[in-house]
Amino acid sequence: MVKRILLAVLVSCAAPTFAATLSVTPDYQKITNSGVVSVRVDGLNENRLGGYDFFVTWDPAIVSLTSVLFAAPGEFDGLGQWELLDLGLASVRAVFFADPEDLVASQPEGFVLADLTFAGVGSGISLVDLEISELTDAFAQPFGAEVANGAIEVVPEPSTVWLIAGGALVAANRVLRRGFRR
């Protein structure tokens, strides 16, 4: 009796294990003006993916989300929508329109869900974090997944650095000339 209770407690307290992973790829990249990161799903179970809804966050002082391009594997149609909820926060969601049996038979175990395009607005490193709101399989049953986040580093373009340096030299030259004339 004690063994059964102990086993029940251990099973109920065990951390859930997920085969699926929602990830930002590449996990790190440097950009100057803009860059694209993909959100992938890998390790889907035998019932595949019927729909998803997740939040993405970033540092709005460094990058700005400018567009989301949805991808559907194979011949499946889907409806995708993204919404900017606040500075540095967006919701990305989609559902696939296909017979569940067709999704199970034809959908791969992993594929790109969407390409997110970010524009650099400042320099530095911005984390790109995902938070799953809901993932459903082909039969509309919810399931969980692990998350692998990414980062974008915005570096100024060499031409921008030269422009700033040139402006500083002109300003310094004017200050020095005024100093010698007095």
Beta strands, then each sheet from edge to edge (+ up, - down):
strand 1: 21-25
strand 2: 28-31
strand 3: 34-42
strand 4: 51-57
strand 5: 63-70
strand 6: 77-86
strand 7: 89-97
strand 8: 111-120
strand 9: 124-136
strand 10: 142-143
strand 11: 146-148
strand 12: 150-154
sheet 1: 5+ 8- 3+ 1- 11-
sheet 2: 2+ 12+ 9- 4+ 7- 6+
sheet 3: 2+ 12+ 9- 10+
end
